[in-house]
Amino acid sequence: MLELPEEIQMRTKIAIVVIALTAAACGKSAEQKAAEQAAQDLQKAAQSSQQAAEKLAQGAQQAAQGGAQGLAAGLQAMAQGLQQTGADGKPVPPVDFEKLMALLPEPAGWTREKPRGETMTMPFSVSKAEARYSKGDADINLEIQDVAFNSLFFAPMQFMLASGWSQRNSEGFKRSMTLGGAPGYEEWTNDSKRGEVTVVVGKRFVVTAHANGVDNIDAVRNFVSQVDLAKLAATK
C-alpha cells in the first residue's frame, strides 16, 4: 500500500492527538462536537489523499513505460487521481481566472500592481488571481484560488482549520480563526513583522494574504476582509 506524503502523515497524527486530548478533557461541549467533526473531515481527507496517491503511482508507472501512449495514459491517470478527491467525488471545472481577478480589492491608501491570473488543468484543475500591494515599507501579496473542491489541496491544513487550534512561542503564533463566517488560520512573526492569513470559502475558494512590514496580524486580517467573500462564494 502506497503511503501518504510524510507531511500529511505527521499533521494527521498531530490532529488525532489533539482531538483525543480534547475528548478526554471535557464532555460533549460545542468545542468537543467541533473537534469530532474535524476528526471526521480529517479522516475523509486522508482516505481521499490515499486513493489519489495510489492513482498517482499508477500514472507514474504507466508514464515510465515510455512511448506516447504510455505517457498519455499516465498523465490521465495522475489527473484522475488528483481530481477524484473532489467533494463527494464530484470535482468541478474551476471558474475563469478573470472572475477571480475582478474580486481583487483596491483598498484606500495602498498601491496595487497589475493583477495576474491563470487557469491550470494539470496535474489538477485550479484557477487563481493575485496582486501585490504596497504602502510605505509594508507590502502584501493577495491570492484568490479556486481549487474546485479538490480535498487533496486541503488535507495538509485540516487540523489548522479546526476550531480552537493554536500554537504560540517566543517568535510569534499560529492559530485558527474565522473571517466573515469562513474558517481559516493566521500566522505572525514578531521580529520581522511578517503575517499570513488564509481563509477557505465555500469549501472551494482559498484567499491568502502574505504580508511584510505591517504593524500586526489585524492589519493582514483587515486586508483580507476587503475581498467580498460572499460574492466569491457565489462565483460560478
Secondary structure as a PSIPRED ss2 file (coil, helix, strand):
# PSIPRED VFORMAT (PSIPRED V4.0)

   1 M C   1.000  0.000  0.000
   2 L C   1.000  0.000  0.000
   3 E C   1.000  0.000  0.000
   4 L C   1.000  0.000  0.000
   5 P C   1.000  0.000  0.000
   6 E H   0.000  1.000  0.000
   7 E H   0.000  1.000  0.000
   8 I H   0.000  1.000  0.000
   9 Q H   0.000  1.000  0.000
  10 M H   0.000  1.000  0.000
  11 R H   0.000  1.000  0.000
  12 T H   0.000  1.000  0.000
  13 K H   0.000  1.000  0.000
  14 I H   0.000  1.000  0.000
  15 A H   0.000  1.000  0.000
  16 I H   0.000  1.000  0.000
  17 V H   0.000  1.000  0.000
  18 V H   0.000  1.000  0.000
  19 I H   0.000  1.000  0.000
  20 A H   0.000  1.000  0.000
  21 L H   0.000  1.000  0.000
  22 T H   0.000  1.000  0.000
  23 A H   0.000  1.000  0.000
  24 A H   0.000  1.000  0.000
  25 A H   0.000  1.000  0.000
  26 C C   1.000  0.000  0.000
  27 G C   1.000  0.000  0.000
  28 K C   1.000  0.000  0.000
  29 S C   1.000  0.000  0.000
  30 A H   0.000  1.000  0.000
  31 E H   0.000  1.000  0.000
  32 Q H   0.000  1.000  0.000
  33 K H   0.000  1.000  0.000
  34 A H   0.000  1.000  0.000
  35 A H   0.000  1.000  0.000
  36 E H   0.000  1.000  0.000
  37 Q H   0.000  1.000  0.000
  38 A H   0.000  1.000  0.000
  39 A H   0.000  1.000  0.000
  40 Q H   0.000  1.000  0.000
  41 D H   0.000  1.000  0.000
  42 L H   0.000  1.000  0.000
  43 Q H   0.000  1.000  0.000
  44 K H   0.000  1.000  0.000
  45 A H   0.000  1.000  0.000
  46 A H   0.000  1.000  0.000
  47 Q H   0.000  1.000  0.000
  48 S H   0.000  1.000  0.000
  49 S H   0.000  1.000  0.000
  50 Q H   0.000  1.000  0.000
  51 Q H   0.000  1.000  0.000
  52 A H   0.000  1.000  0.000
  53 A H   0.000  1.000  0.000
  54 E H   0.000  1.000  0.000
  55 K H   0.000  1.000  0.000
  56 L H   0.000  1.000  0.000
  57 A H   0.000  1.000  0.000
  58 Q H   0.000  1.000  0.000
  59 G H   0.000  1.000  0.000
  60 A H   0.000  1.000  0.000
  61 Q H   0.000  1.000  0.000
  62 Q H   0.000  1.000  0.000
  63 A H   0.000  1.000  0.000
  64 A H   0.000  1.000  0.000
  65 Q C   1.000  0.000  0.000
  66 G C   1.000  0.000  0.000
  67 G H   0.000  1.000  0.000
  68 A H   0.000  1.000  0.000
  69 Q H   0.000  1.000  0.000
  70 G H   0.000  1.000  0.000
  71 L H   0.000  1.000  0.000
  72 A H   0.000  1.000  0.000
  73 A H   0.000  1.000  0.000
  74 G H   0.000  1.000  0.000
  75 L H   0.000  1.000  0.000
  76 Q H   0.000  1.000  0.000
  77 A H   0.000  1.000  0.000
  78 M H   0.000  1.000  0.000
  79 A H   0.000  1.000  0.000
  80 Q H   0.000  1.000  0.000
  81 G H   0.000  1.000  0.000
  82 L H   0.000  1.000  0.000
  83 Q H   0.000  1.000  0.000
  84 Q C   1.000  0.000  0.000
  85 T C   1.000  0.000  0.000
  86 G E   0.000  0.000  1.000
  87 A H   0.000  1.000  0.000
  88 D H   0.000  1.000  0.000
  89 G H   0.000  1.000  0.000
  90 K C   1.000  0.000  0.000
  91 P C   1.000  0.000  0.000
  92 V C   1.000  0.000  0.000
  93 P C   1.000  0.000  0.000
  94 P C   1.000  0.000  0.000
  95 V C   1.000  0.000  0.000
  96 D C   1.000  0.000  0.000
  97 F H   0.000  1.000  0.000
  98 E H   0.000  1.000  0.000
  99 K H   0.000  1.000  0.000
 100 L H   0.000  1.000  0.000
 101 M H   0.000  1.000  0.000
 102 A C   1.000  0.000  0.000
 103 L C   1.000  0.000  0.000
 104 L C   1.000  0.000  0.000
 105 P C   1.000  0.000  0.000
 106 E C   1.000  0.000  0.000
 107 P C   1.000  0.000  0.000
 108 A C   1.000  0.000  0.000
 109 G C   1.000  0.000  0.000
 110 W C   1.000  0.000  0.000
 111 T E   0.000  0.000  1.000
 112 R E   0.000  0.000  1.000
 113 E C   1.000  0.000  0.000
 114 K C   1.000  0.000  0.000
 115 P C   1.000  0.000  0.000
 116 R E   0.000  0.000  1.000
 117 G E   0.000  0.000  1.000
 118 E E   0.000  0.000  1.000
 119 T E   0.000  0.000  1.000
 120 M E   0.000  0.000  1.000
 121 T C   1.000  0.000  0.000
 122 M C   1.000  0.000  0.000
 123 P C   1.000  0.000  0.000
 124 F C   1.000  0.000  0.000
 125 S C   1.000  0.000  0.000
 126 V E   0.000  0.000  1.000
 127 S E   0.000  0.000  1.000
 128 K E   0.000  0.000  1.000
 129 A E   0.000  0.000  1.000
 130 E E   0.000  0.000  1.000
 131 A E   0.000  0.000  1.000
 132 R E   0.000  0.000  1.000
 133 Y E   0.000  0.000  1.000
 134 S E   0.000  0.000  1.000
 135 K E   0.000  0.000  1.000
 136 G C   1.000  0.000  0.000
 137 D C   1.000  0.000  0.000
 138 A E   0.000  0.000  1.000
 139 D E   0.000  0.000  1.000
 140 I E   0.000  0.000  1.000
 141 N E   0.000  0.000  1.000
 142 L E   0.000  0.000  1.000
 143 E E   0.000  0.000  1.000
 144 I E   0.000  0.000  1.000
 145 Q E   0.000  0.000  1.000
 146 D E   0.000  0.000  1.000
 147 V C   1.000  0.000  0.000
 148 A C   1.000  0.000  0.000
 149 F C   1.000  0.000  0.000
 150 N E   0.000  0.000  1.000
 151 S H   0.000  1.000  0.000
 152 L H   0.000  1.000  0.000
 153 F H   0.000  1.000  0.000
 154 F H   0.000  1.000  0.000
 155 A H   0.000  1.000  0.000
 156 P H   0.000  1.000  0.000
 157 M H   0.000  1.000  0.000
 158 Q H   0.000  1.000  0.000
 159 F H   0.000  1.000  0.000
 160 M H   0.000  1.000  0.000
 161 L H   0.000  1.000  0.000
 162 A C   1.000  0.000  0.000
 163 S C   1.000  0.000  0.000
 164 G C   1.000  0.000  0.000
 165 W C   1.000  0.000  0.000
 166 S E   0.000  0.000  1.000
 167 Q E   0.000  0.000  1.000
 168 R E   0.000  0.000  1.000
 169 N E   0.000  0.000  1.000
 170 S C   1.000  0.000  0.000
 171 E C   1.000  0.000  0.000
 172 G E   0.000  0.000  1.000
 173 F E   0.000  0.000  1.000
 174 K E   0.000  0.000  1.000
 175 R E   0.000  0.000  1.000
 176 S E   0.000  0.000  1.000
 177 M E   0.000  0.000  1.000
 178 T E   0.000  0.000  1.000
 179 L E   0.000  0.000  1.000
 180 G C   1.000  0.000  0.000
 181 G C   1.000  0.000  0.000
 182 A E   0.000  0.000  1.000
 183 P E   0.000  0.000  1.000
 184 G E   0.000  0.000  1.000
 185 Y E   0.000  0.000  1.000
 186 E E   0.000  0.000  1.000
 187 E E   0.000  0.000  1.000
 188 W E   0.000  0.000  1.000
 189 T E   0.000  0.000  1.000
 190 N C   1.000  0.000  0.000
 191 D C   1.000  0.000  0.000
 192 S C   1.000  0.000  0.000
 193 K C   1.000  0.000  0.000
 194 R E   0.000  0.000  1.000
 195 G E   0.000  0.000  1.000
 196 E E   0.000  0.000  1.000
 197 V E   0.000  0.000  1.000
 198 T E   0.000  0.000  1.000
 199 V E   0.000  0.000  1.000
 200 V E   0.000  0.000  1.000
 201 V E   0.000  0.000  1.000
 202 G C   1.000  0.000  0.000
 203 K C   1.000  0.000  0.000
 204 R C   1.000  0.000  0.000
 205 F E   0.000  0.000  1.000
 206 V E   0.000  0.000  1.000
 207 V E   0.000  0.000  1.000
 208 T E   0.000  0.000  1.000
 209 A E   0.000  0.000  1.000
 210 H E   0.000  0.000  1.000
 211 A E   0.000  0.000  1.000
 212 N E   0.000  0.000  1.000
 213 G C   1.000  0.000  0.000
 214 V C   1.000  0.000  0.000
 215 D C   1.000  0.000  0.000
 216 N C   1.000  0.000  0.000
 217 I H   0.000  1.000  0.000
 218 D H   0.000  1.000  0.000
 219 A H   0.000  1.000  0.000
 220 V H   0.000  1.000  0.000
 221 R H   0.000  1.000  0.000
 222 N H   0.000  1.000  0.000
 223 F H   0.000  1.000  0.000
 224 V H   0.000  1.000  0.000
 225 S C   1.000  0.000  0.000
 226 Q C   1.000  0.000  0.000
 227 V C   1.000  0.000  0.000
 228 D C   1.000  0.000  0.000
 229 L H   0.000  1.000  0.000
 230 A H   0.000  1.000  0.000
 231 K H   0.000  1.000  0.000
 232 L H   0.000  1.000  0.000
 233 A H   0.000  1.000  0.000
 234 A C   1.000  0.000  0.000
 235 T C   1.000  0.000  0.000
 236 K C   1.000  0.000  0.000
